Amino acid sequence: MIKLKNIQKKYVLSKQNSVIALNNVSLEIQQGEFVAIIGKSGSGKTTLLNTIACLDKQIKGEYFLDNILINKKKQKQLAKIRNKYFGFVFQNFNLLQKLTAYENIEVPLIYKKVPRRNRKKLIEEYAEKVGIKERLSHKPNELSGGQQQRIAIARALVTNPQIIIADEPTGALDEATGIQIMNILKELNKEGKTVIVVTHDIDIANQARRKITVSDGKIISDVKVGER
Amino acid sequence: MIYESIKMVFKVFKTNKLRTFLTMLGIIIGIFSITIIFAISTATQHSLTSQLSFLDDTSKIKVSITGSFDEETGTNIINIPSSEIFALEKDENIKKVDELVTYSYKEVDEMRQKEAEESSGMWWNSYQCQAITYSALDMSETSQLSLIEGRNFSQMDDINRLPFCVISTEIANKMLRKSNDVIGNTLKINNIDFEVIGVYSAKDTYYESVVYVLNSYAKYHFGQDIIPQQKYYQIEPISPDLKDTVTETVNNKLLEYLNSNEFFMEQDFSSYEDQLSSVFGIIELVFGGIAGLSILVGGIGIMNIMLVSVNERIKEIGIRMALGANSGNIKLQFLIEGIMLTILSGVIGMLIAMGVVYGVNQFISNSEFSESGFVLAINMVTTAKTIGFCGVIGIIFGIYPANKAAKLNPVDALRYE
């Protein structure tokens, strides 16, 4: 599914000073895996995630997603690929504050060009799945962190993507809510979605079936955990 | 997509109400000024033209035939028979020919004559008698004469060739010395008694001495006894566009019988109107230019605030890009915001202008100027054009901020706090 070959990413700060965020990283992730990427801040884990998520194409090396060579694609095609393959869950939810929960979940459908009459059913279906169907008319600032993250998950799922990218999904939540969110992600993985979680929380990482540790732009360990 | 974008724009406006309003103010004032300037200019022009073209509507061609003065008889000789001019009606471009014949006649005021004879000799009071075809005499329509007493000619009078006449108040006053009632009284013209059916108030001294009779009667009864002094024709083309062609036709026809100095075709008032409209064109250009500058300034204000808006919403742009928006979608979102800002301003400016126009018209119609014919009006075509122009301003000043938003790198935008 995801195949990274000798990926290199360099941030040029000035002529003399540049930071290597990813140093010849090669990585393969199969469909249906539950991967946790862990590392300290500045280790390059977020850069790795952005690369996988096709948010950053200014990289050296080759990235194949579903056998498509991503780093040769144009910006417009990348937008389409993001919309089709990925659902994003962010640490601070990244909901659009001016829109209601319903409208937030609708956004990816608009860009997917789903006709308006078909959207309502999809939105309600996924809102029900994450348990926030009664909250659809609320705006994000009227909801708790957990509820907001559920909306973000519904928004990530509504286009039925194959891969869920979660960047510190529990970072802004209390422990109990965090567990609930992780349970949703685990459930999604069971349904066949590839889930990639970036975290620095070892407890969260331990819930994944594969742990990739990044440090100084390199993968220093890649451990698969057996079925529990 | 466009629907959602428009919805989003309104949400943005709602969260920044004051800012949006202030941004729009420049365009509102600009559009308001342009609309009012054009309304005033058109109204003034219209009211001036209507006063200039009081004789008739400019669609008709007016021909005066004076003929040549014959010194032996002391009268004018007109060498073209009326029938030749009426024959022009057969021309495919000509709709109608109306004739107005001026006869010169002398009426003896018996009372005054006696007095005059006793003192110094003869006293003559000369009037002009204008015989007109019925349709040309539709006075209410041409507003040529304003009737103050009695009635106007009717079609039945024309058909039955009745010896009726309509006279001026000045003539009526003279008649009143002989009788208490003017209407129903008779006026002797060329030894024929004409019954007075109406009295009009003369617009100027020329009309004070004019007696109108029906041409149908005059032609039949005056016969060769009275020689017309002047003939006047109104020729109406089928459409105003054909005016030049018809003028040419009529001119050629007249030249077959007459010398070029024996007639003249009135260049009516369209040439004045042309001058007038060119003057107003310049005025509109100058004031419109000033108002246009206001729109330009407003447009720059819009660009400024849109750049702020893009900066404020970098995070939102990042989120949208992550969710699958391409740069085109983002560009469209901001372009629509720019267009909405300007069009909305345009509509508001226009509505205020309409309100003012309505108020001014109400005021004028209730005041002493109500007769001036000065009515402000907003042309719907101009309105549509102006609002379209606003849209163009929106695109021009929205495109730079929109491009700036669209060029953002998703990663950077998403991480922006």
Contacts between the chains, C-beta under 8 A, distances in Angstrom:
chain1	res1	chain2	res2	distance
A	50	B	411	5.1
A	53	B	322	7.4
A	55	B	321	7.7
A	55	B	322	6.3
A	55	B	410	4.6
A	55	B	411	4.8
A	55	B	414	6.7
A	56	B	409	7.6
A	56	B	410	7.5
A	56	B	411	4.5
A	75	B	326	6.6
A	75	B	327	5.9
A	76	B	326	4.5
A	76	B	327	7.0
A	76	B	328	6.9
A	78	B	326	8.0
A	79	B	321	6.6
A	79	B	324	5.6
A	79	B	325	6.2
A	79	B	326	3.5
A	79	B	327	7.6
A	79	B	329	7.7
A	80	B	324	6.9
A	80	B	326	7.1
A	82	B	321	7.7
A	82	B	322	6.4
A	82	B	323	7.5
A	82	B	324	5.3
A	83	B	323	6.8
A	83	B	324	2.6
A	84	B	324	7.7
A	88	B	322	5.2
A	88	B	323	7.0
A	94	B	315	7.5
A	94	B	318	8.0
A	94	B	319	4.8
A	94	B	322	7.6
A	94	B	414	7.4
A	95	B	319	7.9
A	96	B	316	5.8
A	96	B	319	6.4
A	96	B	320	7.8
A	98	B	8	7.4
A	98	B	11	4.5
A	98	B	12	6.9
A	98	B	15	6.3
A	99	B	8	7.8
A	99	B	11	7.2
A	106	B	4	7.7
A	107	B	320	6.7
A	107	B	323	5.2
A	108	B	323	4.4
A	108	B	324	5.4
A	110	B	1	6.1
A	110	B	4	5.2
A	111	B	320	7.6
A	111	B	323	6.2
A	111	B	324	3.8
A	111	B	325	5.1
A	111	B	326	7.8
A	111	B	329	6.2
A	112	B	324	6.4
A	113	B	1	7.6
A	116	B	3	7.6
A	155	B	323	7.2
A	159	B	324	7.5
